[in-house]
Amino acid sequence: MILTARTLTAALAGVLLAGTSTALAAPDLGKQACAQEARRLCPKEMGSFSRKRVEACMIVKINQTSPICHSAMLRIKAEREAMAKPQPSAAATGKP
């Protein structure tokens, strides 16, 4: 299967925007700005069509990104870290 640049761009946009609450509210310009940079910095991960792999690669290479993409990747990194933290149980907080 031969993938064109347009196909990869569309796939990355879908990968980076899929599953985010901000995507439902309004287009995220930072994530859209990362599409070209992801093709350049993370071509192997782009070929996998895995949002998590592309995001992880871009976070590792965050210092090589543009300011707008850098900001978007910091936001994604913070979201990932927040999701990874265990949520306190009702018994631990004393709240029902």
C-alpha positions as CSV (number, residue, x, y, z in Angstrom):
1,M,0.0,0.0,0.0
2,I,1.5,3.3,-1.1
3,L,0.7,6.3,1.2
4,T,0.8,9.8,-0.2
5,A,1.8,12.9,1.8
6,R,-1.8,14.0,1.8
7,T,-2.9,10.6,3.2
8,L,-0.2,10.8,6.0
9,T,-1.2,14.4,6.8
10,A,-4.9,13.4,7.1
11,A,-3.9,10.4,9.2
12,L,-1.8,12.4,11.6
13,A,-4.5,15.0,12.0
14,G,-6.9,12.2,12.8
15,V,-4.5,10.5,15.1
16,L,-3.6,13.7,17.1
17,L,-7.2,14.9,17.3
18,A,-8.9,11.7,18.0
19,G,-10.1,11.1,21.5
20,T,-9.5,14.6,22.8
21,S,-12.2,16.7,24.4
22,T,-10.8,19.9,22.8
23,A,-11.2,18.4,19.4
24,L,-15.0,18.3,20.0
25,A,-15.1,21.9,21.2
26,A,-13.0,23.6,18.5
27,P,-10.1,22.8,16.2
28,D,-6.8,22.7,18.0
29,L,-4.3,24.7,16.0
30,G,-1.3,23.5,17.9
31,K,-2.0,19.9,17.1
32,Q,-2.7,20.8,13.5
33,A,0.7,22.6,13.4
34,C,2.4,19.4,14.6
35,A,1.3,17.4,11.6
36,Q,4.2,18.4,9.4
37,E,6.7,18.2,12.2
38,A,5.5,14.7,13.2
39,R,6.1,13.5,9.6
40,R,9.7,14.9,9.8
41,L,10.5,13.9,13.4
42,C,8.6,10.6,13.8
43,P,8.1,9.0,10.4
44,K,8.2,5.4,11.8
45,E,5.5,6.2,14.3
46,M,3.4,8.0,11.7
47,G,3.4,4.8,9.6
48,S,2.0,2.9,12.6
49,F,-1.2,5.1,12.6
50,S,-1.0,5.0,16.5
51,R,-1.9,8.2,18.2
52,K,-0.1,7.1,21.4
53,R,3.1,6.3,19.5
54,V,3.1,9.5,17.6
55,E,2.4,11.6,20.7
56,A,5.1,9.7,22.7
57,C,7.7,10.3,19.9
58,M,6.8,14.0,19.7
59,I,7.0,14.4,23.5
60,V,10.5,12.8,23.4
61,K,11.5,15.2,20.6
62,I,9.6,18.2,22.0
63,N,12.7,20.5,22.0
64,Q,12.9,20.1,18.2
65,T,9.4,21.4,17.6
66,S,8.0,24.9,16.8
67,P,6.7,27.0,19.6
68,I,3.1,26.3,18.7
69,C,3.6,22.6,18.4
70,H,5.7,22.6,21.6
71,S,2.8,24.1,23.5
72,A,0.4,21.5,22.2
73,M,2.8,18.7,23.1
74,L,3.2,20.1,26.6
75,R,-0.6,20.1,27.0
76,I,-0.8,16.4,25.7
77,K,2.0,15.4,28.1
78,A,0.2,17.0,31.0
79,E,-3.0,15.2,30.0
80,R,-1.2,11.9,29.9
81,E,0.4,12.4,33.3
82,A,-2.9,13.4,34.8
83,M,-4.6,10.2,33.4
84,A,-1.7,8.1,34.7
85,K,-2.1,9.2,38.3
86,P,-4.3,6.9,40.3
87,Q,-7.6,8.5,41.3
88,P,-8.2,8.6,45.1
89,S,-10.9,6.2,46.1
90,A,-14.0,7.4,48.1
91,A,-12.7,5.6,51.2
92,A,-9.3,7.4,51.0
93,T,-10.9,10.9,50.7
94,G,-13.7,10.3,53.2
95,K,-16.3,11.3,50.6
96,P,-19.0,9.0,49.4
